[in-house]
Amino acid sequence: MAGVIQTTTRRTRPALLLTRMRDRRPGLDSALLGGALAAGLGLAAFAMLVILLWISSPYPDSGPDGALNTAAALWLLAHGAELVRTDTLSGAPAPLGVRPLLLLALPVWLLHRAGRDAAYGGVPDAPDASDDAPLVDGPTAWAGVVLGYLAVGVPTALYAAGGGLRPAWASVGVCVPLVAVVAAGVGVWRAYDCPRGLLERTVGALLPRGVRHLLLGPDGRLGVAARAAVAGTGVLVGGGALLLTVSLLWHGGEARGAFLGLTEGWSGRVAVLLLGVTLLPNAAVWAASYALGPGFLLGVGHAVTPLSASPAPLLPAFPLLAAVPDTGAGTPVNWAAGAVPLAAGAVAGWYVAKGAAAAGRPVEPGGERSGQPEEVWSPGRTAGVAGLSAVLCAALLAMSAALAGGPLGVAALSRFGPVWWQTGGATLAWIGLVATVTALVVRARRHRTPRSGPRRARAVAGADGGTRAGMWAGVRAWVPGIAGRRRESAKDGVDATTDGRRPGGAAPYDLLPADPAPDRDPPRPSTPRPSALRPSAPQQSPPQP
């Protein structure tokens, strides 16, 4: 019998180990499935678009296998990877490094949703889901989504290597995992209601000790600088889009001729239109770099800046390239593009000044700032936060410029688009100067001492801390003389009492409070003496008849 019990115990030991492993990492299987599903949905979207264009094309050069290879290559290009064209006229492979930034939105959104759903155990945050449901461990959900995504991405890259657009393995090995790690991490972080502790610990571990206390203060200066940087970047890119629109309207005839002459069939024009739409964010970043000063390159040695534009080499007839400024020296119309970085710096500085005023007020449970007195940052700290926002904005613009440009071939087209370090340096100079000046000016105007009213009222107000009670005391100091003159005029026929009141009981001056009545003893009521204490009159009997 004892042997039977021991045998049973040995047989159930693997089941106990599997149970313990499953209990330690709950939600890992759903996270793996979510990451693989996100990659599959992205591939399916690109495959449907490419196959639809291939079917509608009047001259399909390749079969379905070539269309699927192109879809896989575009999926890798959407992650920022570089491709290599093998079917060139010269036979030499040519790199394709200009990534359409709009394509990046699809994989980032899918990974973000996958990370957020994996943190909830694979169940989306539906309206009927309970708010107090336990969340999956953050590192487990994040690692599961990334591994599941890469499990689909690696075979996709191997399949795309057999087509006409082959992936560059160095960029694929860096860009695809980086996008998966960052997007899924942000999704899991948002599922946990964006905890600041983990972010501050990560930033503190990467920064030296001398800089750490300047950024991670208790007043939230890093968050203020981040919001100002995002606002400044948005104004720069939005201003670049506005410049692009104006230039396209100015060169409308050339853009229309390029669009109609590039292809004749409606399917080809739809493909050109879709390509132009996906490249619109790239063109907006190019225009923002043009407004900042460094401009962009249309080949090696052919720079386009507001000051001058060198003649460009022979470029393909593409509608967006018609918006390039004319060759020659810049005119005041070109110089007017400098208003875009000025506006971006002013917006960033305003955000810094707003954060400087609200940093010292405690936050109420509802999420709003209380009405207690403000602890305003000093001018030095305000300028430091404005400089930090300029650094973050420069980093964002430099990264966008690096993704928006790249090679389109060899020789003359090996450099195409803005140079990332020049764009980042110009952004740091513009935003740093304008944002600092704006933040200091707005801070000084918001918190200056008012200069109005009589001198005595200002003195009393300053003694009382500048509150309304101090101002009221200053006004009351001048009122008794006016009230005395009003009482003298009231004696000439106005029915007024001796204390200056009207018959209705109201004071003759609304600003005068009622004079307190003097302390008097209240009149005592007269109590009659008891009849026992009074002398009683003698009672007389009636006379006898």
C-alpha positions in Angstrom: 0.0 0.0 0.0 2.8 2.3 0.8 4.3 1.6 -2.6 1.1 2.5 -4.3 1.0 5.8 -2.5 4.6 6.6 -3.5 4.0 5.7 -7.1 0.9 8.0 -7.2 2.9 10.8 -5.7 5.6 10.5 -8.4 3.1 10.4 -11.2 1.5 13.7 -10.1 4.7 15.6 -9.6 5.0 16.8 -13.3 1.4 18.0 -13.1 2.1 20.0 -10.0 5.2 21.6 -11.6 3.1 22.6 -14.7 0.5 24.0 -12.4 3.0 26.0 -10.5 4.6 27.4 -13.8 1.1 28.3 -15.1 0.3 30.1 -11.8 3.6 32.0 -11.8 3.1 33.3 -15.4 -0.6 33.8 -15.9 -1.6 35.4 -19.2 1.6 34.5 -21.1 -0.2 32.3 -23.6 -2.8 35.1 -24.3 0.0 37.6 -24.7 1.8 35.4 -27.2 -1.4 34.9 -29.2 -2.1 38.7 -29.1 1.4 39.6 -30.5 1.1 37.0 -33.3 -2.4 38.2 -34.1 -1.2 41.9 -34.3 1.5 40.9 -36.8 -1.0 38.8 -38.8 -3.5 41.6 -39.0 -0.8 44.0 -40.3 0.4 41.6 -42.9 -3.2 40.9 -44.0 -3.9 44.6 -44.5 -0.9 45.1 -46.7 -1.5 41.9 -48.6 -5.1 42.9 -49.4 -4.1 46.3 -50.6 -1.3 45.0 -52.9 -3.3 42.2 -54.3 -6.2 44.6 -55.1 -3.9 46.9 -57.0 -2.3 43.9 -58.7 -5.6 42.5 -59.9 -6.8 45.9 -61.2 -3.5 46.6 -63.0 -3.7 46.2 -66.8 0.0 45.1 -66.9 0.6 42.6 -64.1 4.3 41.8 -64.5 4.4 39.1 -61.8 2.1 36.5 -60.4 0.5 36.3 -56.9 3.8 35.2 -55.4 5.4 38.5 -56.5 2.4 40.5 -55.1 2.7 38.7 -51.7 6.5 39.3 -51.7 5.8 43.0 -52.3 3.3 43.1 -49.4 5.8 41.5 -47.0 8.5 44.0 -48.0 6.1 46.9 -47.5 5.2 45.5 -44.0 8.9 45.5 -43.1 9.3 49.0 -44.6 6.4 50.2 -42.4 8.6 49.4 -39.4 11.4 51.6 -40.6 13.5 48.8 -42.2 15.5 49.6 -45.4 14.9 47.7 -48.6 17.1 46.9 -51.6 15.8 46.9 -55.2 17.3 44.1 -57.3 15.4 44.7 -60.6 17.3 47.9 -61.7 18.3 48.8 -65.3 21.9 48.6 -64.5 21.6 45.3 -62.7 23.3 46.7 -59.5 21.1 46.6 -56.4 19.9 50.1 -55.3 18.8 50.9 -51.7 15.3 52.2 -50.9 15.5 54.0 -47.5 12.6 56.6 -47.6 10.0 55.1 -45.3 6.5 56.4 -45.6 5.7 57.6 -42.1 2.0 57.0 -42.4 2.5 53.3 -42.8 4.1 53.2 -39.4 0.8 54.0 -37.8 -0.8 50.6 -38.5 1.8 48.3 -36.8 2.2 50.8 -33.9 -1.5 50.9 -33.3 -1.9 47.1 -33.5 1.0 46.5 -31.1 -0.3 49.1 -28.7 -3.7 47.4 -28.6 -2.1 44.0 -28.2 0.0 45.1 -25.2 -3.0 46.7 -23.5 -5.3 43.7 -24.1 -2.5 41.3 -22.9 -2.3 43.3 -19.6 -6.0 42.5 -19.1 -5.4 38.8 -19.6 -6.4 38.8 -23.3 -9.8 40.3 -22.7 -10.3 43.8 -24.2 -11.5 46.5 -21.9 -15.1 46.2 -22.8 -17.7 48.4 -21.1 -19.1 45.5 -19.1 -15.7 44.4 -17.8 -15.2 44.9 -14.1 -12.9 47.7 -13.1 -11.3 45.7 -10.2 -10.3 42.8 -12.4 -6.7 41.7 -11.6 -4.2 42.6 -14.3 -1.5 40.3 -15.7 2.0 41.0 -14.6 3.4 43.8 -16.8 6.8 42.3 -17.8 5.0 39.0 -18.7 2.4 40.7 -20.9 5.1 42.9 -22.6 7.5 40.0 -23.3 4.6 37.7 -24.6 3.4 40.3 -27.1 7.0 41.0 -28.3 7.9 37.4 -28.7 4.6 36.6 -30.5 5.1 39.5 -32.9 8.6 38.5 -33.7 7.6 34.9 -34.2 5.6 36.1 -37.2 8.1 38.8 -38.3 11.1 36.5 -38.8 9.4 34.2 -41.3 8.0 37.2 -43.1 11.5 38.7 -43.5 12.8 35.3 -44.8 9.9 35.1 -47.3 10.4 38.7 -48.5 14.1 38.0 -49.2 13.1 36.0 -52.3 11.3 38.9 -54.1 12.3 42.0 -56.0 12.4 44.2 -52.9 14.7 42.4 -50.4 15.2 43.6 -46.9 18.5 44.9 -45.6 19.1 42.6 -42.7 20.9 45.0 -40.5 18.0 47.5 -40.5 15.4 44.7 -40.1 17.2 43.3 -37.1 17.1 46.7 -35.4 13.9 48.4 -36.5 11.3 45.6 -36.2 12.2 44.6 -32.6 12.6 48.2 -31.6 9.1 49.1 -32.8 7.6 46.0 -31.2 9.3 46.7 -27.8 8.4 50.4 -27.7 4.8 50.1 -28.9 3.9 47.1 -26.8 5.6 48.6 -23.7 3.5 51.8 -24.1 0.3 49.7 -24.4 1.1 47.8 -21.2 2.1 51.0 -19.4 -1.2 52.7 -20.3 -3.1 49.6 -19.1 -1.6 50.2 -15.6 -2.8 53.9 -15.7 0.6 55.3 -16.7 2.5 55.0 -13.4 5.2 57.6 -13.1 7.4 55.7 -10.7 8.7 53.2 -13.3 9.3 56.0 -15.8 11.2 58.1 -13.3 13.3 55.1 -12.1 14.2 54.3 -15.7 15.2 57.9 -16.6 17.1 58.2 -13.3 19.0 55.0 -14.0 20.1 56.3 -17.4 21.1 59.8 -16.3 24.1 60.8 -14.2 23.7 61.8 -10.6 24.5 65.5 -11.3 21.7 65.8 -13.8 19.1 63.5 -12.2 18.0 65.9 -9.5 17.6 68.7 -12.0 15.0 66.7 -14.0 13.3 64.5 -11.5 12.2 67.1 -9.0 9.0 66.8 -6.9 7.4 69.7 -8.9 7.0 67.6 -12.1 9.4 69.6 -14.3 10.1 66.6 -16.5 6.4 66.3 -17.3 6.1 70.0 -18.1 9.1 69.8 -20.4 7.7 66.8 -22.2 4.3 68.4 -22.8 5.9 71.6 -24.0 8.2 69.6 -26.4 5.2 67.6 -27.8 3.3 70.9 -28.3 6.3 72.5 -30.0 6.9 69.5 -32.3 3.2 69.5 -33.2 3.3 73.1 -34.2 6.5 72.6 -36.3 5.1 69.6 -38.2 1.7 71.3 -38.6 3.4 74.5 -39.9 5.3 72.3 -42.3 2.1 70.8 -43.6 0.7 74.3 -44.1 3.8 75.3 -46.1 3.5 72.2 -48.2 -0.2 73.0 -48.9 0.6 76.5 -49.9 3.5 75.4 -52.2 1.3 72.8 -53.9 -1.3 75.4 -54.6 1.3 77.7 -55.9 2.7 75.0 -58.2 -0.7 73.5 -58.9 -0.2 73.2 -62.7 3.1 71.3 -62.3 1.6 68.9 -59.7 -1.4 68.2 -61.9 0.7 67.5 -64.9 2.9 65.2 -63.0 0.0 63.3 -61.6 -1.7 62.8 -65.0 1.4 62.1 -66.9 2.9 59.5 -64.6 0.4 56.8 -65.6 -2.7 56.5 -67.7 -4.9 53.8 -66.2 -7.1 54.5 -63.2 -5.5 51.7 -61.2 -2.1 53.3 -61.7 -3.4 56.7 -60.7 -5.0 55.2 -57.6 -1.6 53.7 -56.7 0.1 57.0 -57.2 -2.5 58.8 -55.1 -2.1 56.3 -52.3 1.6 56.6 -52.4 1.4 60.4 -52.2 -1.0 60.2 -49.2 1.4 57.9 -47.4 4.3 60.3 -48.0 2.4 63.4 -46.8 3.9 63.1 -43.2 7.4 62.8 -44.8 6.8 66.0 -46.9 5.5 67.8 -43.8 8.8 67.0 -41.9 10.8 68.1 -44.9 8.9 71.4 -45.0 9.5 71.8 -41.2 13.2 71.3 -41.8 13.0 73.9 -44.5 11.4 76.4 -42.2 14.0 75.8 -39.5 16.8 76.7 -42.0 18.8 73.5 -42.9 16.3 72.5 -45.5 16.6 69.2 -47.3 18.7 67.5 -50.0 17.6 66.4 -53.4 20.7 64.4 -54.0 24.3 64.8 -53.1 25.3 68.5 -53.1 21.8 69.8 -54.0 20.4 71.5 -50.9 17.1 73.5 -50.8 17.0 76.1 -48.0 15.1 79.4 -47.5 18.3 81.3 -48.5 19.0 79.5 -51.8 18.1 76.4 -53.8 20.6 74.7 -56.0 19.5 73.1 -59.2 18.3 69.5 -58.6 19.3 66.5 -60.7 16.8 64.7 -62.9 14.0 63.7 -60.6 11.0 61.5 -61.3 7.8 63.2 -62.1 6.0 62.9 -58.8 3.3 65.3 -57.6 4.8 66.0 -54.2 8.2 67.0 -55.8 6.4 69.8 -57.7 6.2 71.6 -54.4 10.0 72.1 -54.2 10.8 75.8 -54.3 12.3 77.3 -57.5 16.0 77.3 -58.1 17.9 80.4 -57.1 18.3 82.8 -54.2 15.6 83.0 -51.6 13.0 85.8 -51.6 11.0 87.4 -48.7 8.3 84.8 -49.5 10.8 82.0 -48.7 12.1 83.8 -45.6 8.5 84.0 -44.2 8.8 80.3 -43.4 10.7 81.4 -40.3 7.4 82.2 -38.7 6.8 78.5 -38.1 9.7 77.9 -35.6 8.8 81.2 -34.0 5.3 80.0 -33.4 6.5 76.6 -32.1 8.9 78.2 -29.7 6.2 80.6 -28.4 3.8 77.7 -27.8 6.5 75.6 -26.0 7.3 78.6 -23.8 3.7 79.2 -23.0 3.3 75.6 -21.8 6.4 76.0 -19.7 5.1 79.2 -18.1 1.7 77.5 -17.4 3.5 74.5 -15.8 5.6 76.9 -13.7 2.5 78.5 -12.2 0.6 75.3 -11.5 3.5 73.2 -10.2 3.2 74.3 -6.6 -0.5 73.9 -6.2 -1.6 70.5 -4.8 -3.9 68.3 -6.9 -7.4 67.7 -5.6 -9.0 64.2 -5.7 -10.9 65.1 -8.9 -7.7 65.7 -10.8 -7.8 69.5 -10.9 -5.5 72.0 -9.2 -6.8 73.5 -6.0 -7.2 77.2 -5.5 -4.5 77.6 -2.9 -1.7 80.1 -3.4 0.8 79.2 -6.1 4.5 78.4 -5.6 5.9 79.9 -8.8 9.2 78.6 -10.1 12.1 80.9 -10.0 13.3 82.5 -13.3 16.3 80.2 -13.4 14.2 77.0 -13.0 11.8 78.3 -15.6 14.6 78.9 -18.1 16.0 75.4 -17.3 12.7 73.7 -18.0 12.4 75.6 -21.3 15.8 74.5 -22.3 14.9 70.9 -21.4 11.8 71.1 -23.6 14.0 72.4 -26.5 16.3 69.4 -26.1 13.3 67.0 -26.2 11.8 68.8 -29.2 15.1 68.6 -31.0 15.3 64.9 -30.3 11.8 64.3 -31.7 12.5 66.3 -34.9 15.9 64.7 -35.4 14.3 61.2 -35.2 11.5 62.2 -37.5 14.0 63.7 -40.1 16.0 60.4 -39.9 12.9 58.4 -40.7 11.5 60.8 -43.3 14.6 60.8 -45.5 17.1 58.3 -46.8 18.6 57.0 -50.0 16.6 56.4 -53.2 19.4 54.9 -55.2 23.1 55.1 -55.7 25.4 58.0 -56.7 23.4 61.2 -56.9 20.3 59.9 -55.1 22.2 58.3 -52.2 21.2 61.2 -49.9 17.6 62.3 -50.2 15.7 64.4 -47.6 16.6 66.3 -44.5 19.8 65.7 -42.6 18.8 64.6 -39.1 21.6 66.2 -37.1 21.3 69.5 -38.9 17.5 69.5 -38.3 18.0 68.6 -34.6 20.6 71.4 -34.1 18.4 74.0 -35.7 15.4 73.0 -33.6 17.5 73.2 -30.4 18.6 76.7 -31.3 15.2 78.1 -32.3 13.1 76.5 -29.6 15.7 77.0 -26.9 15.9 80.7 -27.5 12.2 81.5 -28.3 10.8 79.2 -25.6 13.0 80.6 -22.9 12.2 84.2 -23.6 8.5 83.5 -23.9 8.4 81.5 -20.7 10.1 84.2 -18.7 8.0 87.0 -20.2 4.7 85.2 -19.6 5.8 84.3 -16.0 6.7 87.9 -15.3 3.4 89.2 -16.7 1.2 86.7 -14.8 2.8 87.3 -11.4 3.6 91.0 -11.3 2.3 93.2 -8.4 -0.7 95.4 -9.4 -0.1 99.2 -9.3 -3.4 100.9 -8.9 -5.4 102.7 -6.1 -4.4 105.3 -3.5 -1.0 105.1 -1.9 -2.5 104.5 1.5 -4.7 101.7 0.2 -1.6 100.1 -1.4 0.2 100.3 1.9 -2.6 98.7 3.9 -3.0 96.1 1.2 0.7 95.3 1.3 0.6 95.0 5.1 -2.3 92.6 4.9 -0.6 90.4 2.3 -2.3 91.9 -0.8 -5.6 90.2 0.0 -9.1 91.7 -0.4 -9.4 92.3 3.3 -6.4 94.7 3.1 -7.9 96.6 0.2 -11.2 96.9 2.1 -9.4 98.3 5.1 -7.8 100.9 2.8 -11.1 102.0 1.5 -12.7 102.2 5.0 -9.9 104.5 6.1 -11.1 107.2 3.6 -14.9 106.7 4.2 -15.5 108.5 7.6 -14.7 111.9 6.2 -17.2 111.4 3.4 -19.8 110.1 5.8 -19.4 113.1 8.1 -20.1 115.5 5.2 -23.1 113.4 4.3 -24.4 113.7 7.9 -24.0 117.5 7.8 -26.0 117.8 4.6 -28.7 115.5 6.1 -29.5 118.1 8.8 -30.9 120.6 6.2 -34.2 119.0 5.7 -33.4 115.3 5.3 -35.2 113.2 7.9 -32.2 111.4 9.4 -31.4 110.2 12.9 -28.5 111.4 15.0 -26.4 108.4 14.0 -26.8 109.1 10.3 -29.3 106.5 9.4 -32.3 106.9 7.1 -35.8 106.4 8.3 -35.9 103.0 6.7 -33.1 101.9 8.8 -30.4 101.8 6.1 -27.1 103.5 6.3 -26.7 106.7 4.2 -23.6 105.1 2.6 -23.5 101.5 1.5 -19.8 101.2 2.2 -20.2 102.2 5.8 -21.0 99.5 8.3 -23.6 100.2 10.9 -22.1 101.8 14.0 -22.2 99.5 17.0 -24.7 100.7 19.7 -23.1 101.8 23.0 -23.1 99.3 25.8 -26.1 100.2 27.9 -27.9 98.3 30.7 -31.3 97.1 29.4 -34.2 98.8 31.3 -35.5 96.7 34.1 -39.2 96.0 34.2 -41.1 97.6 37.1 -42.4 94.9 39.4 -45.4 95.9 41.6 -45.0 95.5 45.3 -46.8 92.7 46.9 -50.1 93.7 48.6 -48.9 92.3 51.9 -46.3 95.1 52.2 -48.8 98.0 51.6 -50.6 99.5 54.5 -54.2 98.4 54.3 -56.9 101.1 54.8 -59.3 100.5 57.6 -62.5 98.9 56.6 -65.6 101.0 57.5 -68.9 99.4 58.0 -71.9 100.8 56.3 -74.0 103.2 58.4 -76.8 101.7 60.4 -80.2 103.0 59.5 
